[in-house]
Structure formats: C-alpha cells, structure tokens
Amino acid sequence: MARLAVLLLLPVLIESVFCISFFLPVNSRKCLREEIHKDVLVTGEYEITEQANTKTNLKITDSSSHTLYSKEDATKGKFAFTTEDYDMFEVCFESKSPMGTGRVPDQLVNLDMKHGVEAKNYEEIAKVEKLKPLEVELRRLEDLSESIVNDFAYMKKREEEMRDTNESTNTRVLYFSIFSMCCLIGLATWQVFYLRRFFKAKKLIE
C-alpha cells in the first residue's frame, strides 16, 4: 500500500498547474516567478477585468531578459512556449492609466499556467493521430513516466554537482589550513630567532 501511495502521489508532485488570482492596482507592476526544467512545454491562459482608461501589458521573460511572450493592452488570451534550458521565468503584469492612482478600481487578474504533461492537449493529439481512448491514456502515462525519469535524472545531476562542489571546497579548506599552519610555524620560528638575536644584542642572554 505504501508503494501504491507513493506512485499515486508522484503525478501530483511532479505535474505543475499554476492557478492564481490577484488584484492589480492601477499604475503598478506585479510579477510571478517559477523555475521550469529544460525542453518543457508551457501553456497559459489569462483574463484581466477591463477598466476604463486603463491599459494592462503582459510580458514573460527568462533570467536573461529574453522575451518569450508579450502582449500590450491584454484582456484575455492564451500563450505557449517551450523552454530551451532550466531557468527562472517571470510573468509580469503592468497596469498604466493617465487617471492616476486612487481614481481607478483595481483589476482582477486570473492566470492559469500549466507545464509538462498537463500542458499537452491529448484530445487534439488523439484527433490528429486517430488514437483510441486507451491509447491516449497510455500515451499520457508514457509522457508522465518520461517526465518522472527526467526529474530524477536532473536531481541526480544536481546531487553530483553539489557533491563535487563539496569535495572541491573541502580540498581547498584542507590546503588553506595546511598553508595557514605552515605560515604560523614559520612566523613563530622567525620570532624565536629574532628575539634571541635581540636579547643577545642587549646582552640579556649569552
């Protein structure tokens, strides 16, 4: 039963459905960030309540400020893109109005983002490839299994990188400790000889 529970929980943990609603004040900017793996399909749907004399812009960028999706005067729509590398992606909504703050009510923003298996439209795939319902479900399970394997491979890679970093840091700390010890021994030896010459010069010792 424990193994079955883990298998049932894995899709919940790995699949990502990002749904959020928030109020966007006039002449303000709000951004949402999410880390996404490499070669992952990302789809989204947004809806913004319209306000008179108010223009809302939507922009999606990566950590290198590359624009993946941009829409001026956005009210309702969809977007989709495929990630080229593991990165932090930012979804920004910016409200502009000549009326000034306090005169225009806040806008309600609804954002629904999906990536990975959840982002794929299996109904469309079934129509194009003429798949039966069982074949569609098998395709979905295959994609889910591949996603799980890729996630574990990524975690293993990260663990190896962290282990290499720790080993490199430990080696550097060891060499630095040996160097510091040699410096202290050398300084102590120099002080002994210097004080001995000084005391001999002052004829305090023979």
Sequence and secondary structure as in RCSB ss.txt:
>XXXX:A:sequence
MARLAVLLLLPVLIESVFCISFFLPVNSRKCLREEIHKDVLVTGEYEITEQANTKTNLKITDSSSHTLYSKEDAT
KGKFAFTTEDYDMFEVCFESKSPMGTGRVPDQLVNLDMKHGVEAKNYEEIAKVEKLKPLEVELRRLEDLSESIVN
DFAYMKKREEEMRDTNESTNTRVLYFSIFSMCCLIGLATWQVFYLRRFFKAKKLIE
>XXXX:A:secstr
 HHHHHHHHHHHHH EEEEEEEEE TT EEEEEEEE TT EEEEEEEE   TT EEEEEEE TT  EEEEETT  
EEEEEEE SSSEEEEEEEEEE TT TTSS  EEEEEEEEEGGGGS HHHHHHHHT  HHHHHHHHHHHHHHHHHH
HHHHHHHHHHHHHHHHHHHHHHHHHHHHHHHHHHHHHHHHHHHHHHHHHHHTTS  
